[in-house]
Amino acid sequence: TTYSEPYRGQFHFSSQSGWMNDPNGLVYANGEYHFFYQHNPHGLAWDTMHWGHATSPDLVHWTQKPIAMEPGVQPGTLFSGGGVVDTANSSGLKTGSLDPIVVYSNTDGVSVYYSNDNGRTFQAYDKGRKVVTVPSGVSSRDPKVTWDAARHRWVMVFWSDEGGNGVSIYTSTNLLDWTFASRYRADWLFECPDLFPLPLDGHTNQQRWVLTSASSQYVVGGFDGTTFTADGTGPQKMVNGDFYAAETFTNTPDGKTVQMGWQNGNQGSTWTGDASFPVDLGLVSTPDGPRITRTPVAGLSSLASQTQHWAGRTLTPNSNPFSGIKADIYDITAQFDVSHATAGSFGFDLHARSDGSADRTVVYDTAKQTLDGIPLKPRGGKVTMRLLVDRGQLEIYADGGLFSVADNVNFDSAADSQGIRLFSNGGNVKLDSADFTRLNTSWG
Ligand code: FRU
């Protein structure tokens, strides 16, 4: 496979072949980022869950590796879970010179699997014995482990329906023996939880903890090493659109909290599903409380092949600053001053054709104050949007990363379908600036 099929993401990871769903065991270990994923190598639909594997030096260029875990070879159900790097060999599982990668999986209890060859092969710890058990009749899955630096120990969360939907929290000092800490009950918490600290407004001494769930809902709160206490009430939504079962990486070299999720709708002749583009997570104070920000990792700029910049223009109906451009995969950032806008709406037609049609339109509605149908208030009279356009994916970021959309679009890559129309409807709007970056493929 050359990754050149129609709709195959060129800077989004997808399995070379077969089905993928959730990202699993995201770690930085022994000089590379590791992306494991729920994988069926035998077909294009969900079945016989394996853990697929890919590695990257920079979160942008991925190399497909052989399957890491296979049902029947490794005991257990091999459903979703997280991973850590045991740099201190606290588990005693280390046999060679590399840092062990320790991952967690299984349903209705938790099993440990570990690799001493940098994720190429895994062994089940103690024949797959469940190191955490749940009462019979209780469903549970998706263990995720994080380092709790304040307490010098590991913390695990997993979903279960014990007493209703929620997460169980366990702690450990050696990655193998786990002690029950508490249970956080919430109806919205279903599948693939993640619990991790983030500095508030960049201040490492003002750390808050974030608890997320598969559908990208989250709450911010405090974690005292035993109990998680949410600051406010209901959960917030992190991403709109086709985005599920995200995980954050552990052990990142720069200490950043990088997240990748699963986009379910992308399918071609040889594969199904792909990963969302990795983002750095942040936490900022807002009048409504702390909120997550998502920013595409800076490494994307390594794919830049051509850039173009516009500044201080007035957009009028039928003026298109992008008229000279034909592009397939690209990154656009545009800032509009809407304070004196007379346009009812403005935005971008993506993969536009000369007959006026386009594969996808991204619209800001000045009266409703919505971007792509989702509320987005101007800040100081400005609306700024960033669009990442790949062959099968569209991501929209705005409002300093407080707003994000992940969508699945089968873009037509034919030469006459590669136009970009920056439009305004029914009046004018000021374009403060726009930056276009044409991207190269990330596949080698
Ligand atoms: C989420 C999920 C997880 C489970 C996995 C199985 O998409 O249902 O809860 O572990 O997929 O593939």
Residues whose N, C-alpha, C, O or C-beta is under 5 A from the ligand:
A	BS01	FRU	D22 Q38 M49 F79 S80 R141 D142 E191 C192 A245
